[in-house]
């Protein structure tokens, strides 16, 4: 396994050459959305400049080229997560839409009052609110896996929670805590109780080699914009037999095979779930992002982020031993590069605003995880999150900016 050449990687991202407030941009918000490398920008630009046309129906040259490029992207995404076949990849706007697709199609076709959906206290709102809406509509029961003191899932009562459950919906990596949840044992337990498994893999797919077959999940949702790709497109992977059995999500063009006055028949999977003109250039950019990450090597990506996260945790602890609290496991083997923290007596938004003066970009807020914030007993945290284009100099810039911020608020 080769180590990442981060200096070379940085050169691939044009935005990192920008200065803010006269200082180099230090982007530490990749858990929200990653930056885009030149190969992704070039692929999308080439589509719009040289062969853009609507896909699947046109028989002229550039329409066939656009269709071929989009379906090639689907094959790349399928390969990246080790899907059994490309048709198991449904293009959606983002992971939020992917989860809602499952909630509105599979769940509403299969769940009734009294059925249970099992969630965890560390879920993003995207993997909470669709199930709360379903519960309000259908009388479905929601059950919750709690957390341990070291920010892991407390699985002591898992069998009881899964008893009678129809679905386990769990994040593979927390966007707040960085906690990596080992999906396969959870899937094994859920399947033993007759429940299906949905995985929010938004934070996992960009950072850790992801094998949906090894996970043995039934649905996996992820987004392109967190993995060097464009916004506006993501993917739902699902077992082909489930997609075949599920009703369509949206109605309109592309998702139909035939329409008559008395009804319609649906297109084949996955186009059955892709109503209307798709995000063509974005899909092509998604495929280019996969190419880029595969060229770096996901083992190298993971090793780099583990090393950098360890460096960051040590640096923050050493510089702020008493005044700063870090939320999340300290063992980098079981966590990703999203590091949430809070200074005693200083609001997270104030920290983020002051850091911007040093061109250090961190996220502040509840991170779309208000139930988790309430569990932690805080209204918000600051979060620095690392990716392939970050290095120790970026961590040092963060630490120095935080030291200036702490001094500023102590005055």
C-alpha positions as CSV (number, residue, x, y, z in Angstrom):
1,X,0.0,0.0,0.0
2,X,1.5,3.3,-1.0
3,X,1.1,6.4,1.1
4,X,-0.7,9.4,-0.3
5,X,1.4,12.2,-1.8
6,X,-0.8,14.9,-0.2
7,X,1.2,17.7,-1.9
8,X,0.4,16.3,-5.3
9,X,-3.2,15.7,-4.3
10,X,-3.6,19.3,-3.2
11,X,-2.5,20.4,-6.7
12,X,-5.5,18.5,-8.1
13,X,-8.0,20.8,-6.3
14,X,-8.0,24.3,-7.8
15,X,-10.0,25.8,-4.9
16,X,-7.1,25.1,-2.6
17,X,-5.0,27.7,-4.4
18,X,-7.4,30.4,-3.2
19,X,-6.7,32.8,-0.4
20,X,-9.2,34.1,2.1
21,X,-8.5,37.2,4.2
22,X,-5.0,37.1,2.7
23,X,-4.3,33.6,4.0
24,X,-4.2,30.2,2.3
25,X,-7.5,28.3,2.4
26,X,-7.5,25.5,5.0
27,X,-10.7,23.5,4.2
28,X,-11.7,21.3,7.1
29,X,-15.4,20.7,6.3
30,X,-15.3,17.6,4.0
31,X,-17.8,15.8,6.2
32,X,-20.4,18.3,4.9
33,X,-19.2,18.4,1.3
34,X,-15.8,17.7,-0.2
35,X,-13.9,19.8,-2.8
36,X,-13.7,18.7,-6.4
37,X,-10.5,17.7,-8.3
38,X,-9.6,18.8,-11.8
39,X,-10.4,15.4,-13.4
40,X,-14.0,15.7,-12.1
41,X,-14.4,19.3,-13.3
42,X,-12.9,18.3,-16.7
43,X,-15.2,15.4,-17.1
44,X,-18.3,17.5,-16.5
45,X,-17.0,20.3,-18.6
46,X,-16.3,17.9,-21.5
47,X,-19.9,16.6,-21.2
48,X,-21.4,20.0,-21.4
49,X,-19.1,21.3,-24.1
50,X,-18.9,18.3,-26.5
51,X,-21.6,15.7,-26.1
52,X,-24.4,16.9,-23.8
53,X,-27.9,15.5,-24.8
54,X,-30.7,13.8,-23.0
55,X,-30.0,10.1,-22.4
56,X,-31.6,6.7,-23.3
57,X,-34.0,7.8,-25.9
58,X,-32.0,9.7,-28.5
59,X,-30.5,7.7,-31.4
60,X,-28.3,10.5,-32.7
61,X,-24.5,10.4,-32.0
62,X,-24.2,12.8,-29.0
63,X,-27.3,11.3,-27.3
64,X,-25.7,7.9,-27.6
65,X,-22.4,9.2,-26.3
66,X,-24.1,10.8,-23.3
67,X,-26.1,7.6,-22.5
68,X,-22.9,5.5,-22.8
69,X,-21.0,7.9,-20.4
70,X,-23.8,7.9,-17.9
71,X,-24.2,4.2,-17.8
72,X,-20.4,3.8,-17.6
73,X,-20.6,5.9,-14.5
74,X,-23.2,3.6,-13.1
75,X,-20.8,0.7,-13.7
76,X,-18.0,2.5,-12.0
77,X,-20.1,3.3,-8.9
78,X,-21.2,-0.3,-8.8
79,X,-17.7,-1.6,-8.9
80,X,-16.6,0.9,-6.2
81,X,-18.9,-0.6,-3.7
82,X,-18.7,-4.1,-5.1
83,X,-22.4,-4.4,-6.1
84,X,-23.3,-7.7,-7.7
85,X,-24.5,-5.9,-10.9
86,X,-24.7,-2.3,-12.2
87,X,-28.5,-2.4,-12.1
88,X,-28.4,-2.5,-8.4
89,X,-27.3,1.2,-8.4
90,X,-30.1,3.7,-8.6
91,X,-29.0,7.3,-9.2
92,X,-30.7,9.7,-6.8
93,X,-30.1,13.4,-5.9
94,X,-28.4,12.5,-2.7
95,X,-28.4,10.0,0.2
96,X,-31.4,11.8,1.8
97,X,-33.4,11.0,-1.3
98,X,-32.1,7.5,-1.3
99,X,-33.4,6.9,2.2
100,X,-36.7,8.5,1.5
101,X,-37.0,6.3,-1.6
102,X,-36.8,3.3,0.6
103,X,-39.2,4.8,3.1
104,X,-41.8,5.7,0.5
105,X,-41.5,2.5,-1.6
106,X,-40.4,-0.6,0.3
107,X,-41.5,0.6,3.7
108,X,-44.9,1.8,2.8
109,X,-45.5,-1.4,0.8
110,X,-44.5,-3.6,3.6
111,X,-44.8,-2.0,7.1
112,X,-48.0,-1.8,9.0
113,X,-49.1,-0.5,12.4
114,X,-47.2,-2.2,15.2
115,X,-44.1,-3.0,13.0
116,X,-40.9,-1.7,14.4
117,X,-38.0,0.2,12.8
118,X,-34.7,0.2,14.8
119,X,-32.5,3.3,14.7
120,X,-29.6,4.6,16.7
121,X,-28.9,7.8,18.7
122,X,-26.1,8.9,16.4
123,X,-28.2,9.1,13.2
124,X,-28.3,12.0,10.8
125,X,-31.7,13.6,10.4
126,X,-31.9,12.0,6.9
127,X,-32.1,8.6,8.6
128,X,-34.5,9.8,11.3
129,X,-37.2,12.0,9.9
130,X,-38.4,9.7,7.1
131,X,-39.0,7.0,9.7
132,X,-40.7,9.5,12.0
133,X,-43.0,10.5,9.1
134,X,-43.7,6.8,8.5
135,X,-44.5,6.3,12.2
136,X,-46.9,9.2,12.3
137,X,-48.6,7.9,9.1
138,X,-48.7,4.2,9.7
139,X,-48.3,3.7,13.5
140,X,-44.9,2.1,13.1
141,X,-42.9,1.9,16.3
142,X,-39.4,3.4,16.4
143,X,-36.8,1.9,18.7
144,X,-33.4,3.3,19.5
145,X,-30.0,1.8,20.1
146,X,-28.3,3.9,22.8
147,X,-24.6,5.0,23.0
148,X,-21.9,4.0,25.4
149,X,-19.8,6.5,27.3
150,X,-17.0,6.1,24.7
151,X,-19.3,7.1,21.8
152,X,-20.0,3.6,20.5
153,X,-23.3,1.8,20.0
154,X,-24.5,0.0,23.1
155,X,-25.5,-3.4,21.7
156,X,-26.3,-5.0,25.1
157,X,-30.0,-4.9,24.3
158,X,-29.8,-5.4,20.6
159,X,-31.7,-8.7,20.5
160,X,-34.6,-7.2,22.4
161,X,-34.7,-4.1,20.2
162,X,-34.7,-6.3,17.0
163,X,-37.5,-8.7,18.3
164,X,-40.4,-8.1,16.0
165,X,-38.5,-5.4,14.0
166,X,-38.8,-5.2,10.2
167,X,-35.9,-2.8,9.5
168,X,-32.6,-1.7,11.1
169,X,-31.5,1.7,9.8
170,X,-28.0,2.6,10.9
171,X,-25.1,4.9,9.9
172,X,-21.8,3.2,8.9
173,X,-19.9,6.2,10.2
174,X,-21.2,9.1,12.4
175,X,-20.9,12.5,10.8
176,X,-20.5,14.0,14.3
177,X,-18.5,11.5,16.4
178,X,-16.6,9.8,13.6
179,X,-17.6,6.5,15.1
180,X,-17.4,3.6,12.6
181,X,-20.1,1.0,13.1
182,X,-19.2,-2.5,12.0
183,X,-22.2,-3.2,9.8
184,X,-21.8,-7.0,9.2
185,X,-22.5,-8.1,12.8
186,X,-25.5,-5.7,13.0
187,X,-26.8,-7.1,9.7
188,X,-26.4,-10.7,10.8
189,X,-28.3,-9.9,14.0
190,X,-31.1,-8.1,12.1
191,X,-31.4,-10.8,9.5
192,X,-31.6,-13.4,12.3
193,X,-34.7,-11.6,13.5
194,X,-36.2,-11.3,10.0
195,X,-35.4,-7.6,9.6
196,X,-33.9,-5.9,6.6
197,X,-30.9,-3.5,7.0
198,X,-30.5,0.0,5.6
199,X,-27.1,1.7,5.9
200,X,-26.4,5.4,5.7
201,X,-22.9,5.2,4.2
202,X,-22.5,8.9,3.3
203,X,-19.4,9.2,5.6
204,X,-18.1,5.7,5.0
205,X,-17.9,5.3,1.2
206,X,-15.6,8.4,0.7
207,X,-13.2,7.3,3.4
208,X,-13.1,3.5,3.8
209,X,-13.2,0.8,1.2
210,X,-16.8,-0.2,1.1
211,X,-18.1,-3.7,0.1
212,X,-21.9,-3.9,0.1
213,X,-21.7,-7.7,-0.3
214,X,-19.5,-8.1,2.7
215,X,-21.7,-5.8,4.7
216,X,-24.7,-8.0,3.8
217,X,-27.0,-5.0,4.0
218,X,-30.1,-4.7,2.0
219,X,-30.0,-1.0,1.2
220,X,-27.0,1.3,1.2
221,X,-27.2,5.1,0.6
222,X,-24.4,7.5,-0.3
223,X,-23.7,10.8,-2.0
224,X,-21.2,11.9,-4.7
225,X,-20.5,15.3,-3.2
226,X,-18.8,13.9,-0.1
227,X,-16.4,11.8,-2.3
228,X,-14.9,14.4,-4.6
229,X,-17.9,14.3,-6.9
230,X,-20.6,16.9,-7.7
231,X,-23.6,17.8,-5.7
232,X,-27.0,16.9,-6.9
233,X,-26.4,13.2,-7.4
234,X,-26.0,10.1,-5.1
235,X,-26.7,6.5,-5.2
236,X,-29.0,3.9,-3.6
237,X,-27.6,0.4,-3.7
238,X,-30.2,-2.3,-3.0
239,X,-30.5,-6.0,-3.6
240,X,-31.8,-6.5,-7.1
241,X,-34.7,-8.7,-6.0
242,X,-35.8,-6.0,-3.6
243,X,-35.7,-3.3,-6.3
244,X,-37.7,-5.6,-8.6
245,X,-40.4,-6.0,-6.0
246,X,-40.6,-2.4,-4.8
247,X,-43.2,0.0,-6.3
248,X,-41.8,3.1,-8.1
249,X,-41.0,6.2,-6.2
250,X,-41.8,9.1,-8.6
251,X,-44.0,9.0,-11.7
252,X,-43.2,10.5,-15.1
253,X,-40.9,10.0,-18.0
254,X,-38.0,7.5,-18.1
255,X,-39.5,5.3,-15.3
256,X,-42.3,3.9,-17.6
257,X,-42.4,1.2,-20.2
258,X,-45.9,2.0,-21.4
259,X,-48.7,4.4,-20.4
260,X,-52.4,3.9,-21.4
261,X,-55.5,5.7,-20.3
262,X,-56.1,3.0,-17.7
263,X,-52.6,2.7,-16.3
264,X,-48.9,2.2,-16.8
265,X,-46.2,-0.4,-16.7
266,X,-42.8,0.4,-15.2
267,X,-39.4,0.4,-16.8
268,X,-36.7,-2.1,-15.8
269,X,-34.6,-1.7,-12.7
270,X,-32.9,0.7,-12.0
271,X,-34.6,3.2,-14.4
272,X,-37.9,2.3,-12.8
273,X,-36.7,4.6,-10.0
274,X,-35.2,7.4,-12.1
275,X,-38.1,9.5,-13.2
276,X,-37.5,12.4,-15.5
277,X,-34.3,13.8,-17.1
278,X,-31.5,12.7,-14.8
279,X,-28.5,14.6,-13.6
280,X,-26.4,13.6,-16.6
281,X,-23.2,15.6,-16.2
282,X,-23.3,15.0,-12.5
283,X,-23.5,11.3,-13.0
284,X,-20.5,11.5,-15.3
285,X,-18.7,13.6,-12.6
286,X,-19.6,10.9,-10.1
287,X,-17.9,8.3,-12.2
288,X,-14.9,10.5,-12.6
289,X,-14.7,10.9,-8.8
290,X,-14.7,7.1,-8.5
291,X,-11.8,7.0,-11.0
292,X,-9.9,9.6,-8.9
293,X,-10.4,7.8,-5.6
294,X,-9.5,4.4,-7.1
295,X,-6.3,5.9,-8.5
296,X,-5.4,7.1,-5.0
297,X,-6.3,3.7,-3.5
298,X,-8.9,3.5,-0.8
299,X,-6.5,1.7,1.5
300,X,-4.1,4.6,1.2
301,X,-6.9,7.0,1.8
302,X,-7.9,5.3,5.0
303,X,-4.3,5.0,6.2
304,X,-3.7,8.7,5.6
305,X,-6.8,9.7,7.4
306,X,-6.1,7.5,10.4
307,X,-2.6,9.0,10.7
308,X,-3.9,12.6,10.3
309,X,-6.8,12.1,12.7
310,X,-4.3,10.7,15.3
311,X,-2.1,13.7,14.8
312,X,-5.1,16.1,15.2
313,X,-6.4,14.4,18.3
314,X,-3.0,14.5,20.0
315,X,-2.4,18.1,18.9
316,X,-5.7,19.3,20.2
317,X,-5.4,17.4,23.5
318,X,-1.8,18.7,24.1
319,X,-2.6,22.3,23.3
320,X,-6.0,22.5,25.1
321,X,-5.8,19.9,27.9
322,X,-8.5,21.4,30.1
323,X,-10.6,23.9,28.0
324,X,-11.5,21.8,25.0
325,X,-13.7,18.6,24.9
326,X,-13.6,16.2,22.0
327,X,-16.6,14.1,21.2
328,X,-15.9,10.7,19.7
329,X,-13.7,7.6,20.2
330,X,-10.0,8.3,20.7
331,X,-9.0,5.1,18.9
332,X,-8.5,6.0,15.3
333,X,-9.0,2.4,14.2
334,X,-12.7,2.7,15.0
335,X,-13.3,6.3,13.9
336,X,-13.1,8.5,10.8
337,X,-11.7,12.0,10.4
338,X,-14.7,14.0,11.6
339,X,-13.5,15.6,14.9
340,X,-16.2,17.4,16.9
341,X,-15.2,19.6,19.8
342,X,-16.3,22.4,22.1
343,X,-14.6,25.0,24.2
344,X,-15.9,25.5,27.7
345,X,-18.1,28.6,27.7
346,X,-17.6,29.5,24.0
347,X,-20.4,28.8,21.5
348,X,-19.4,26.7,18.5
349,X,-20.6,29.3,16.0
350,X,-18.4,31.9,17.6
351,X,-15.4,29.7,17.2
352,X,-16.1,29.0,13.6
353,X,-16.6,32.7,12.8
354,X,-13.3,33.6,14.4
355,X,-11.5,30.8,12.6
356,X,-12.7,32.1,9.3
357,X,-10.5,35.2,9.8
358,X,-7.6,32.8,9.5
359,X,-9.2,31.1,6.4
360,X,-9.8,27.9,8.4
361,X,-13.1,26.4,7.4
362,X,-14.8,24.3,10.1
363,X,-18.5,23.4,10.6
364,X,-20.4,24.7,13.6
365,X,-23.9,23.6,14.6
366,X,-25.9,20.5,15.3
367,X,-24.7,18.8,12.1
368,X,-28.2,17.6,11.3
369,X,-28.1,15.4,14.4
370,X,-30.2,17.1,17.1
371,X,-31.1,14.0,19.0
372,X,-27.4,13.2,19.3
373,X,-26.7,16.8,20.5
374,X,-29.4,16.4,23.2
375,X,-27.8,13.1,24.2
376,X,-24.4,14.9,24.5
377,X,-26.0,17.7,26.4
378,X,-24.8,20.5,24.1
379,X,-26.6,22.7,21.6
380,X,-23.9,22.5,19.0
381,X,-20.3,21.6,18.4
382,X,-17.5,22.8,16.1
383,X,-16.3,20.1,13.7
384,X,-13.1,19.8,11.7
385,X,-13.2,17.0,9.2
386,X,-10.3,15.7,7.1
387,X,-9.9,14.3,3.7
388,X,-7.3,13.3,1.1
389,X,-6.1,16.9,0.5
390,X,-5.5,17.7,4.2
391,X,-2.1,17.3,5.9
392,X,-0.4,18.1,9.2
393,X,0.1,21.7,8.2
394,X,-3.7,22.0,8.0
395,X,-4.0,20.6,11.5
396,X,-1.3,23.0,12.8
397,X,-3.2,25.9,11.2
398,X,-6.4,24.7,12.9
399,X,-4.7,24.5,16.3
400,X,-3.1,27.9,16.0
401,X,-6.3,29.5,14.9
402,X,-8.1,27.9,17.8
403,X,-5.5,29.2,20.2
404,X,-6.1,32.7,18.9
405,X,-9.8,32.2,19.2
406,X,-9.6,31.0,22.8
407,X,-7.4,34.0,23.7
408,X,-9.9,36.4,21.9
409,X,-12.8,35.1,23.9
410,X,-10.8,35.2,27.2
411,X,-10.4,38.9,26.9
